[in-house]
Amino acid sequence: MGKTAETNVVAAISELKTAIKDISNEDSLYDDDFYLLQWLKAGKFNLKKAEKKLRKAAKWRKENNLSGLVDEPYPENWLEAVPIHADAVSKTGVVVTTIQFSAVDIPGLFKQWGREQITKLTVQGFAQMENVMLELNKRKFGGQPLTEDSLEGAVMLIDADKLSAKDLSSLEVIQTFTDICKKLKKYFPTLASKIIVVNCTSVIDALLKIARTILEKASLKFEIFGKDDKSNWHEAVTAQIPAKLLPEAFGGTKPKEEPIKRDRFVDKALILSLVNDFSSN
C-alpha cells in the first residue's frame, strides 16, 4: 500500500500493526502508533517496505537488548567524558541535543572505551532520545487523526570548534562515526529532523560528507555554518531554540552550572517540564 492521501495514514498504521502481530509481544513499541508511523515514513508509506525495515530493526533490537539497554545506567565517567546533553527543547517543542566537540578528548576516548563500547553507548543514547521523542509527539498530536506530519524528530546542535586533523585522522574514528551514522539511519529513521553544525572548518569536511551522504533526506536536513559565520549562526540557532536554554558556546544565555553526575543521557522529566512551560505561556 502506498500513501495516496494523509487520510490513509491511520489505516496504514492499522495494516502495519496487523502485519507484525507475530512480534508484537516482543516490545510495547510494536503496538505504538507513533513508532509504527516512523517506519511507514521510512518506507515511504509502502506497507511491504515499512514492514521489512521494521522487522530488521526488531531483530537487531532483540539481539542487542534495546528494551533493557534504554533504562540501563551509563558506566562511571562516560557522560563526563562525552559532553553531549539532551536538556533543551526547540520553539516547536522538539528535543534539542547539544554536542560540544571542543571538550572531547577523542584519542583518549577511544583509548579508554574502544570502538565497540563507544558505538553501544551512543546507540543507548539514541534509544533514550527515541522514547522521549515519541512521548512528545503523543502529547502534541495524540487525540487527533494522525498524518505523516504527526512525528517530529529532534534537533542535533553540534559545535565543531577546535576539532583538529589529529583528532580525526584515525581510521578507527572514521569507521566508528560511519557505523553510528548507519545505525541512526537504519534503526532510528526519524529520530532527528535537523542537524545544525557550527564553527565548521575544512578539518571536518570528510566527516560531514560521510554524514550527509548517509543521513540527509527530505525529513532530515543539515544546516552548516563556518567558523567565520558566528553572527549568522547565532541568529539562526536562537531563532529556533530559546537562548535561555542554550549554553554560551551555542549562542545562548543559560547560566554556567557546576557539572553534575548523570546516569542518563536524556532527562525525560526535565524535557517534559520544559515543554509544559512553553505550552502554558
C-alpha positions in Angstrom: 0.0 0.0 0.0 1.4 3.4 -1.0 0.4 6.7 0.6 -2.2 8.4 -1.6 -3.6 10.9 0.9 -3.0 11.9 4.5 -6.3 10.4 5.5 -4.8 6.9 4.7 -2.2 7.2 7.4 -4.4 5.8 10.2 -5.4 2.9 8.0 -1.8 2.3 7.1 -0.8 2.1 10.8 -3.5 -0.4 11.4 -2.4 -2.6 8.5 1.2 -2.5 9.6 0.2 -3.4 13.2 -1.6 -6.4 11.8 1.3 -7.4 9.6 3.7 -7.6 12.6 1.3 -9.1 15.0 3.6 -12.1 15.4 6.3 -10.0 17.1 4.1 -7.5 18.9 4.7 -9.2 22.3 8.5 -8.6 22.0 8.3 -4.9 22.7 5.5 -2.5 23.5 6.8 -0.2 20.8 5.3 -2.5 18.2 1.8 -1.6 19.3 2.7 2.2 19.4 1.0 4.1 16.6 3.7 6.8 16.6 6.5 4.2 16.5 4.8 2.5 13.6 4.3 5.8 11.8 8.1 6.2 11.9 8.5 3.0 9.9 5.8 3.9 7.5 7.6 7.2 6.8 10.9 5.3 6.4 9.2 3.0 3.9 7.6 6.0 2.1 4.2 4.6 3.1 4.8 1.4 1.2 3.5 -1.3 3.6 5.8 -4.1 2.5 8.9 -1.8 2.6 7.9 -0.5 6.0 7.3 -4.0 7.4 10.6 -5.2 6.0 12.6 -2.3 7.6 10.7 -2.7 10.9 11.3 -6.4 11.1 15.1 -5.9 10.5 15.1 -3.3 13.2 13.1 -5.5 15.6 15.6 -8.4 15.1 18.5 -6.0 15.8 16.7 -4.6 18.9 16.2 -8.0 20.2 19.8 -9.2 19.6 21.1 -6.1 21.3 18.5 -6.0 24.1 17.5 -2.4 23.3 14.4 -2.5 25.6 16.7 -3.2 28.5 19.6 -1.0 27.4 17.4 2.1 27.3 17.0 2.1 31.1 20.5 0.8 31.9 22.7 3.4 33.8 25.7 4.6 31.9 29.1 3.4 33.0 31.0 5.6 35.5 32.5 8.7 33.9 31.1 8.1 30.4 28.8 11.1 30.3 31.5 13.3 31.8 33.9 12.2 29.0 31.4 13.0 26.3 29.7 16.4 26.8 26.5 15.6 25.0 23.3 16.9 26.5 19.7 16.5 25.7 18.3 19.1 28.1 16.6 21.7 25.9 13.6 22.0 23.6 13.1 24.0 20.4 10.4 26.6 20.0 8.3 24.0 18.2 8.6 21.6 21.2 11.1 19.0 20.0 14.1 17.7 21.9 17.4 19.6 21.3 20.7 17.7 21.8 24.0 19.7 22.1 27.4 18.2 21.3 30.5 20.3 22.1 33.5 18.6 20.5 35.9 21.2 21.9 35.5 19.5 25.3 36.1 15.9 24.0 39.5 14.2 24.1 38.8 12.0 21.0 42.0 10.0 21.1 41.7 9.5 24.8 38.0 8.5 24.4 38.9 5.7 22.0 41.9 4.6 24.1 39.7 4.2 27.2 36.4 2.9 25.8 37.2 1.4 22.4 35.1 1.4 19.2 32.5 -1.3 20.2 31.7 0.3 23.6 31.5 3.9 22.1 29.0 2.6 19.5 26.9 0.8 22.1 26.7 3.8 24.4 25.8 6.1 21.6 23.0 3.8 20.5 21.8 3.7 24.1 21.5 7.5 23.9 19.6 7.2 20.6 17.1 4.8 22.3 16.6 7.2 25.2 16.0 10.1 22.8 13.6 8.0 20.8 11.5 7.3 23.9 11.2 11.0 24.7 10.6 11.9 21.1 7.7 9.5 20.9 6.3 10.9 24.2 6.4 14.5 23.0 4.7 13.6 19.7 1.9 11.8 21.6 1.4 14.8 23.7 1.3 17.1 20.7 -0.6 15.0 18.2 -2.5 12.5 20.4 -6.2 12.5 20.3 -6.4 13.6 16.7 -6.2 11.7 13.4 -2.6 11.1 12.6 -1.0 12.3 9.5 2.5 11.9 8.0 3.4 15.1 9.8 2.4 13.8 13.3 6.0 12.8 14.0 8.7 15.4 14.7 12.3 14.4 15.2 15.0 16.0 17.4 17.3 18.8 16.6 21.0 18.0 17.0 23.2 21.0 17.5 27.0 20.4 17.1 29.9 22.7 17.9 32.9 21.6 15.8 35.2 24.2 17.2 38.8 23.1 17.9 38.5 19.8 16.2 41.9 19.1 14.8 43.1 16.9 12.0 44.9 14.8 14.6 41.6 14.1 16.3 40.0 12.7 13.1 43.0 11.1 11.4 42.5 7.7 12.9 40.8 5.1 10.7 39.1 3.8 13.8 37.4 7.2 14.4 36.2 7.4 10.8 34.8 3.8 10.9 33.1 4.3 14.2 31.5 7.6 13.0 30.3 5.9 9.8 28.9 2.9 11.7 27.0 5.2 14.1 25.5 7.2 11.2 24.4 4.0 9.6 22.7 2.7 12.8 21.0 6.1 13.2 19.5 5.8 9.7 18.7 2.1 9.8 17.3 1.7 13.3 16.1 5.2 14.3 15.0 6.6 10.9 13.0 9.7 12.2 14.9 10.4 15.4 16.5 13.6 14.1 14.7 16.2 11.9 17.7 18.6 11.7 21.4 18.6 12.3 23.0 22.0 12.8 26.8 22.2 12.8 28.5 25.4 13.8 32.2 26.6 13.8 33.0 24.3 10.9 36.4 24.2 9.3 37.9 22.2 6.4 39.1 19.7 9.1 35.7 18.1 9.4 34.7 18.2 5.7 35.3 14.4 5.4 33.0 13.6 8.4 30.3 16.0 7.1 30.4 14.4 3.7 30.0 10.9 5.3 27.1 12.1 7.5 25.3 13.9 4.7 25.7 11.0 2.3 24.2 8.6 4.8 21.6 10.7 6.6 20.4 13.6 4.6 16.9 13.2 3.1 13.6 15.2 2.9 12.9 14.6 6.6 16.4 15.3 7.9 18.2 18.5 6.9 21.6 19.8 7.6 22.5 23.5 8.4 26.2 24.1 8.2 27.9 27.3 9.5 31.6 28.1 9.2 33.8 29.4 11.9 33.6 32.9 10.4 29.8 32.9 10.3 29.3 33.4 14.1 26.8 36.2 13.9 24.8 34.3 11.2 24.6 31.0 13.1 23.9 32.7 16.5 20.8 34.3 14.9 19.8 31.1 13.1 20.2 28.9 16.2 18.4 31.2 18.6 15.6 31.7 16.1 14.9 28.0 16.5 15.9 27.4 20.1 15.3 29.7 23.1 18.6 31.4 24.1 17.9 30.8 27.7 18.1 27.1 27.2 21.5 27.1 25.4 24.9 27.5 26.9 27.2 30.4 25.8 29.1 28.1 23.4 26.0 27.8 21.3 25.0 31.4 21.4 22.8 31.1 24.4 22.4 32.8 27.8 22.0 29.8 30.0 24.0 30.4 33.2 27.0 28.2 33.6 26.4 25.4 36.1 28.6 23.1 38.1 28.9 19.7 36.3 26.7 17.1 38.0 26.9 13.3 37.9 24.5 11.9 35.3 23.5 8.3 34.7 21.1 9.0 31.8 21.8 10.9 28.7 18.2 12.3 28.4 16.4 13.8 31.4 12.9 12.9 30.4 11.3 14.7 33.4 13.2 17.9 32.5 12.3 17.8 28.8 8.6 17.3 29.6 8.6 20.1 32.1 10.2 22.5 29.6 7.5 21.6 27.0 4.8 22.1 29.6 6.3 25.6 30.4 6.1 26.5 26.7 2.6 25.2 26.4 1.4 27.3 29.4 3.0 30.5 28.1 
